Amino acid sequence: MPTDWRTLDLERWAVLRIAGPDAVRFLQGQLSNDVALLNAERSLLAGFHNPQGRVIAILRLLQWAPEEVLALLPRELVSSVIERLRRFVLRAKVRLTDATPEWRVLGLIGTDDTPPHGLRLPLGAGAQLHGDGQLCVRVSDAPSRCVLLTAAGNDPLPDCAPADPREWTRLDVAAGMPQVYAQTSELFVAQMLNLDLIEAISFSKGCYTGQEVIARAHYRGRVKRRMQRWRTSESALLAPGDAAKLADGRSLRIVEAAVLEDGRCDFLAVAGPVPAPDASESVIGTEAMPLPYALPAD
């Protein structure tokens, strides 16, 4: 039966393995989400922060085995994240390894009407399914998107047409889904990236690195700068970490950007207050675009 699902290699993603009897307990003390809620049917998003509450990396956590958690994050950050996490291992029975060479990370885009042959798909954003040495997690609905982890060199979806890699980024931007790269690591406090709005922060769990700053911003309502979505009015090339200005003088720091077919750029950025003139920042014409979630009136 033909399928309308399309697939692409998510080559920018790395797979970090956290294994051992203390894996969940260790991550619970380092990440912003309640890792105790992670299980074989449910994945989690979480932030890894410095003591000032600034985001070092955003991780998608997957339970591969009872004492083994896999985390997806950009390849350019995996070495530094492992190094920083190892500082906190102390006597915990946990091992941190870069398992990227063992896995192929595929993105799937389509509908649920005609799933790829032989592949069961999880239902509901964040749900995951195991089977035949593979792990599939649903990252969003409408359009449906999944991430499939399979053994390196495996081609489990021969009946799927290839997707344009740029489409995945466009859908991330439209979904208001932030990511942190080397250029933006430790630039933004958690709420600036709306991590509290995409269920990547738990305010009821115990302490973790950066928790005091993040909780204070939450309970005192002092988040004045949040990630928003814009689209340029003309052709433009923007990349994470770039600085720019809106026509009203507000400064922007780009979080994620995707070039559209007509050359314009759809992007997520954190806007600051009206800055002093800075000739190094280009002024771009923009149109405000909606996010699928509401920003609080901080």
N, C-alpha and C positions, 0 to 999 in steps of 0.2 A: 504493500500500500504506500503510495507516495506521501511524502511529508512536506509541510511548508516550513519546518524548522531549518534554520541556517546556523552554521557553526564557524568559529574562528579560534585561533590559538591566542590565548592571553599571555603573550610572551613577556609582558612587563611584570607579571606576578611571580613571586617566590613562595615556596612552601617551607615554613618553619615548623619543626617537630619539637614538641614539649612532651617528654615521656618520663614515666616513673611514678611510684606510688603517691608522691606529693605534687603531681603536676597541677591538678585543679587548685589545691590549697595555695601553691606557689603563685599561680596566675591571679588568684583572688586578691592577693596582697599587692599586685602590681598594676592591674588593669581596672578601667572605670566601670565595667559592667559586672553583674553578679554571675561569675563564672560557674557557680554551683547550679545554675539553671541550665547549663549546657548538657545535652544528652544526645543519644544516637539519632533522635528525630528532630532536633532543634539546634540550629547554629546561632551564633551571637556576633554582633558587632561590638567592638570595644576600643577604647583609646588607651595608648601607653603614653604617660605624661612625665614631664620633669617636675621637680618640686614646686615650681611656679605655676603649675597647672597648664603649661603649654604642651601642645600635642607633638610628641616625637613621631608617632606612627598610629595609623588606624588599622586594626586587625579584624579579619573575619575568622572567627574560631569555629572549628569543626571537630566533633568527637569521632575519632577513627577507631579507638579501642578503649576499654575501661580505664586504662592508665596511659592513654596516648591522645594528645590534642594536636591538631594541625592548625596553623594560622597562615592565612593568605595576606600578603602585603607586597608592596613594590620591591622588585629585586634590588634596586639601588639602596634600600634601607636594611636589608636583612642582616648583613654583617654587623652593622652598628647596633641594631636592636639586640642581636644575640650578645654582643659584647656588654651592652648596658644591663641586660637582664641577668647576665652571669654574676654581676656584682652583688646581686641580692640572693643568690642561691644559698650561700653559707652552708648550713647542714641539711638543707632540704634534699630529699631523694628525688632529684629531677635532672634530666639531661636535655640540653638545648642543641639542636643540630640543624643545619641547612639541608633540608631534604629535597630541594628543588630538582636535582638531577634524576631523582627517582620517579618524578611525576610529570605528566603532561596535563596542563591546565587549559581546559576548553571552555569557551563561552557559547551558549545556545540562545538563539532569539527566535521566537515563533508564537504559536498559539497552542492551546491544549487540545484542539480538535483532532489533529493527526500527529501524535507523538512519534519521535524517531523509532524505527523498528528495533524491537528488543530492549528498549530503555523505558523503565518506569520513572515518572517524573514526580517529584514532591509537590504537594499542593499547599499553597499559602507561602507568602514571603517569609524567609528564614527557615522553612522546613527543609530537611535533608533526608536522603535515602541511601542506604548501602546496598551493594549487590555486585557479585562477580568481581571482587577486588577493586570496585569503583565506588566513588562517593559523589552524589549529585545534590546540590543545594539550590533552592529557589532564591534568587536575589530580588526579584520584583515581579509584579503583575502589571498587565495592561501597558505595554506589551509584556508578555511572559519572557523572563530571562532566567537562565540557570547557569551555574558553573559546574562542570564535570571534572573531577579528578580521576585520572586513569593512569595506568602504568606508562612510563616513558616509552615512546616508540609505538604505542598502541593506537589503532585507528578504529574506534568503536562506532563511528557514525558515518559509514561510507555512503549512506543514502541522503545525507544532508548537503545542500548547496553551501558554498562558502559565503560568509558575510564580510562586508567591508569592516576592517578593524576600527575605523573611525566612527562607525555607527555605535559601537559599544560606549565610546566616550560621549557621544551625543546623547545617548539615553541616560547615562550617569548624570549629565548636566541637567537634563529635563526632569530627572527624579530628585534633584537637589542632593545628590549623593557626593559628599566631599571625599577627597583623597589627599594624602600628604606625601610629598616627594622630598628628595634631598634639598631642593631649593626652598621648601616651605616648612621643613621640620623645625619645630620649636618656635614658629612665628606666631601661632594662634592659640589662645586659651580655648578650652573645649567648647564652650558655648558659642564662641565666634564662628565655629564650623557647624553649629546646630546639632552637635552630637547628642544633646539632650532631647532633640525633636525626632531623631531617627532611632531611638531606643538603644543608644550606645553607652548610656550612663545609668547607673543605679544610684539613687539617693537614699537607699535603705540598707545597703550592705555596709560592711566594716571599712576600715581605713585602707587606702592605697596611695601610692605616690601621686602627689598633686591634689589629693582629695580635699584638703582644707580650702584651697583657693577656689576650686570648682564648686564646693558646697556653699561657700560664702557668696559667690556670685549668684547662685541659685536662690538662696533664701533671702538675700537682701535685694534682689532684683536689680543688680547693677550691671547688666549686660547691655552696653550701649552700642556695640558694634556686632552685627551678625552678617553671616554669609547670605547674599542675595543673588538673584539671577538677572543677567542682562543679555542683550543681543546688539551687536554693533550695527550701525545704520549703513556702513560701507564695508568693503573688503578689509580684513584685518587679520594679522597673525599675532595671537597672544598665547602665552605659555605660563604654567604654574610658576609663581614667584615674581612675575612681571609686575611693575608698578605703572599705573596710568592715572589719569584724572577724568572725571566726568565734566560735562560742560558747566555744571554749577560750582566747580572748583574742588569738590570732594575727591580725596585720594582713594585709589583702589589698589588692592593687592590680589592678584589673580590666584584662585585656588585650583580651578580646572577649566579647560577651554577646549572647544570643539569647532572645527571649521565646517561650515555648512556647504551645500553643493553650490550655492551662489557666491561663495567666497566670504560671506559675512561670518562673524564669530559668535557663537552662543557660549556664554561663560558664567561661571560662579566666581564671586569675588567678595571680599570683606571690604566694606567702605568705611573710611574714616571721616572725621570732621573736616571742615574747610581748612586746608593747610596753607602755609606760606607758599608763595610762588616758587616753583622748582622747575627749571628749564629741562631737567633730565626726564621728566615725566610727560609723555605725550597726552594730549587731550583727545578723547574719542567720543564720537556721537553714539548714543545708545538709546535703546528702548527697553524699559523695564519688562521683565517676563515673569510669569507666575511660577511659584513653587507648588508642589502637590501637598504641602503642609503649611499651616499658618504660623507666621512668626509672632511670638508674644509681644505685647505692648510694653516692653521694658522701659 
